[in-house]
Amino acid sequence: MILSGRLVRFRLSPEGKVALRGLVEKQTLSAFVEMVDDLGAWIHIGLKKRATTGGTSVLMLLKWDYFSTAVLDYEPERPVKKQQIGFRSQRR
């Protein structure tokens, strides 16, 4: 999914503000997204790269209901120039 492996800024939903009270003081949260699944985004808070402690990673689940918007830098792929399909007439 497009969020995985990227630094993302999440805008918390009203449910997220309540659930994360005490952990997050602002209405937005920046985090590196390790992976996403049916539950939500598994994140490292405030880190651009994977954090490890003693050989294990510490992840936090940000449930889909806990954010309303996700903002990230994205560079679309350049379109590939395709050749025309069909026959060419050869004039002699």
Secondary structure by P-SEA (a helix, b strand, c coil): ccccccbbbbbccaaaaaaacccccccbbbbbbccccccccccccccccccccccbbbbbbbccccccbbbbbbbcccccccccbbbbbbcc
